[in-house]
Amino acid sequence: MRSEKKKKRKWLRVLGFIVLLLVIGLGVYAFTVYNSLTNAIDTMHQPIDRKKSEKREKPVTLEDKEPFSVLMMGVDEREGDRGRSDSLIVLTVNPNTKTTKMLSIPRDTRTEIIGKGFDDKVNHAYAFGGVEMAMDTVENFLDIPIDYYLQINMESFQDIVDAVGGVTVNNTLDFTYEGVHFPKGELHLSGEKALKYTRMRYEDPRGDFGRQSRQRQIIQGVINKGASFSSLTKFDEIFGALGKNIKTNLTFDEMVDIQKNYKDAAKDITQTEIKGSGTKINKVYYFIVPEDEKQQLQQDLKSHLELN
């Protein structure tokens, strides 16, 4: 009897030791993840000097689960040149309806450049006045507050795709670009191939709209892979790629609030395109959005942000 009690105590001590090792191991792992994440966010965080938006009575509060918007800009930065925002996507996120809307704005869209006082291509706003002017111009065009920005260096975007282990897309157009063949159907793309997949537009019957659709596919693929459990094993590589290639005015605490309060909204993403037509003004090509189309877009986005 006494011998059995000793055996039980021995096994309890062994079990307790194993649990302790697991707790310590997880603690070290959690600390490593946290340390890697905070380092990446410190590098990514780029505050901006921008006045309070006139489209909101008060700044959005993520802690209170309020719908918010983000302007995503894909920028090709070259040495000695700020570059242009060749890809503009507005995300509106609503945790109450658990939905996200992803709207692509054609880079040739003609609109007023806020701060310059004249109409031009929307993607020129970034070249003229950086992130602030781009946000102000898109905010005016859509008549909604732009709360945050996310600037992605497109030259190095392939690092992010590779960090999550590549992405899977459903390709609807058979084409070859820069020596890579992209057949129709489900494709698993590495970072290099994903970048080429998003850059082709002249062979696409839909032109820039086709390219925008492929860009949204890659972004959604990264979001899906980044949110999966398997990606945790690559956290250091993922955070490193994010830190090097992304700039944002989101703080660490705001990112934590988004992860905690808005993650269900990432499960239902609706992709939207702007209707319009191309024309030349003074020999320069522009994409013209009819007024009724613009008003419908504005109304839909305001409703999604619960601003009505």
N, C-alpha and C positions, 0 to 999 in steps of 0.2 A: 504493500500500500504506500509506504513511505517512498519506495523506489519509483512508483508511478507518478507521485507528486513531483519528485525531483525531475523526472523526464518532462512533465508538463511545463515546469518552471523553465527548464532548459530550452524547450521549443518556443516558449513565450519570449525568452530573451533573444533567441535567434530571429524570430519573426519581428520583434521590436527593432532589432539591429538592421534587418533588411528594410523595414519601413523607414527607419531613420536615414539610411543611405539613399533611398528613393527621394525622400523629402529634400535632403541636402543636394542631391543631383538635380532635382527639378528646380530647386532654389538657384543653383548656379546657372542652369539653363535659362531660367526666367531672367536672371540678372544680365546674362549675356545678350539675350534678345532685347531687353530694355535698353541696355547700354548701346547696342548697335542701332536701335531705332532712334534713340535721342540724338546720337551723333549724326545720323542721316537727316533728321528733322532740323537740327541746328544748321546744317549746310543748305537745306532746301528753303528754310524760312527767309523770305525777303520782304520785309514790310514796305508799304508804299505810302507816298505822301499824296493822299487823295481826300477831298472834302467829303463830308457825310452825304450820302445819296439823297436827293430830293424825292426819290420814288418810295422812300420809307419814312414813317414818322419817327422811328427809332431803329437803331441797328438790330439785326437779327440776333437772337439768342439761341444757340444750339442746345444749350443745357435744358431749355424749355421745349425742345422738339419742334421748333418752328421751321416751316419749309424755307429752303434757301436756294441760291443760284451760284453757279460757278462758270466762269469763262475759261475754257481750255484753249490754249494757243499753241499750235505746233510751229516752232520758229526754226528756220535754217540760219544759224548765226555763223558768220564768217569773220575772220580776223580783220579788224579795222572797220567793220560794218555791223550795225545793229541788226540788220536783216529785216525781213518782213514776216508777218504772221500768215503763212501760207495755208494754215488750217485753223478755222475758228469753229468751235463747238460750244454751245451753251447747254449746261446741265441744270435742270430744275429738279429738286429732290423734295418729295413730300412724304414724311414718315407716317402721317395719318392715313393716307390712302395706300401707303407702302408701294409707291411708284416713283420712277425716275423718267424724265423726258430728256432726250438727247437731240438737240436741234443743230444741224450744220448750216453755217452761213457761207454761201459762195464767196470766195475771196475777191471776185470782181464786182460784188454788189455795190451799186452806187448809192451813197448816203452822205449826210452831212458829217464832216469830220469836226467833232466838238473840240474847240480850242483853236481851230484854224478859220472857221467861218466860211468854208466853201465845201461843195460836194466833190467827192472823189471815191476811189475804190476803198472799201471798208478795211482791207488789209494794209492800206497805206498809213492808217492811224498809228499803228505800232512803230512804223519807220519814222513818222513825224515826232511822236511824243511818248514812245515806250508804252509800258503796261497801263499807266494811268489814262492816257489818251485813248487807247484801245478799249478799255473798260467803259469810259465815258461815252464813246461813240456807239458801242454796241448797246449800252443802256438806253441811249436816246433812240436808237433805231427800233428796239423792241419795246420801249416804254415800260421796262421793268427794272427793278434794282439788280445790279450785278454785285453780289456780296463778296465773292472771292475770285481769285484767278489761279490758274495752274498753267505755268509755261513749261512746255516740253521741248527739249533740244532734239529736233527730228534727226539730226545727223547721228546721234548716239542712242536713239530710241530702241535700236536693236538690242542694246545691252539689257534693257528692261525685259524685253520679250524673252531673251535667252535666260535671264535670271529666274523667270517663272517656268522654265522648261519648254518654251515655245507655246504657240496658241493654235487652236483648231478653228477653221472658218468654213463656211459653205459658199464656195465660189460659183457664181452664176454665169461667168463669161470666160470662155477659153481664150487665153492670150499668152504671148511670150514677151517678156520685158527684160532687157539687159542680160540676155542669155539664159534666163530661167523660164521654163514652161509652166504655166498655171492652168491645168485642165479643170473642166467643170466638176463639181462635186465637193465632198468633204476633204479638206487639205489640212495637214499639220505643218505649220510653218516655223522655221527657225527665225532668229532676229533679223538676219540678213535678208532672207526671203520675204519676211513680213514687211520690211522697209520698201523693198521693190514692189511688193503687192499693193502698197498704198500710194506709190508714186506714179504709176502708169495712168495716163488720162487721154492721150491723143488717139490711141487705138480703141478707146471705149466709145460706143455710140452715144452714151449719155454724158461724155466729156467729164467735167469737173464733178458732176453729181455722182457718177460712177465711182470716182476716186474717193469722194466724201463717204460713200456707203462702205467702201472697203476700209477706210480709216476708222469708222465707227465699229466695224466688225473686229478689228484688231484691238481697239480700246476695250470693247466689251469682253473680248477674250482674255485680256490681261486682268481685268477686274474679276472675272470668274476664276481664273487660275490663282490669282493673288489671294482670293478669299478661301481657297480650299485648304484642307488640313495638311495635304502633302507638301504644300509650299513652305510650311513652317521649317522643314528640314533645310531649306535654302535661304532662310531669313537673312543671313549675313550678306549673301550675294544680292538678294533682292533690295535690301536697304541701301547697300553700296551703290547699286545702279540708280536707284531713285535719288539718292543724295547728289550724284554727279550730274544728273540729266533733268532734274525738275526744280523749278522755283515756284514758291507760293507764299501768299500772305496768311495762310492758315497757321495757327500756332499749335504746339503740341497738345495743349488742353482741348482745343477745338477738334483736333483729329481724334482724340480719345472720345469726345462727345459724339462725333459722327459714327465711330465704330460701335459705340454703345447704343445710340438712339436711332440710327438710320440704316443699319445693315440690312433690314428686311426690304427696304426700298430698292436695293441693288438687285433683287431677284426679279423685278418686273421693270424692264427698260424698254421704252418705246422710242423708236428712231423716227425723226421727222425731217422732211426736206422742205425748202422754200420754193414756191412756184413763181415763175417769172419768165422773162425772155431776154435774149441778148441783143444788143444793138451797139452801133458805133456813134460816138459823139466827138467831133473834132478828130476823127481818125483813131480814136481810142475805144477799145471794146469795154462795155460795161454790162452788168447783169441788172436789169430793171425789175423791181418788185412792185406789182400793182398795189394801189392804195388799199383796195378791199382785202387783198391777200395779207398785207401787212397788219391791218386792223384785226383780222381773224387770228393771226399768229399772236398778236399782243394780248387779245382777249383770252385765248387758250392758256398762255403762259401765266397771266395774272390769276386765272382761275386755279391753276395748278399750285401757284404760290400762295393761294388763299388771300389775295389782295383785293378782291371785289367787295 
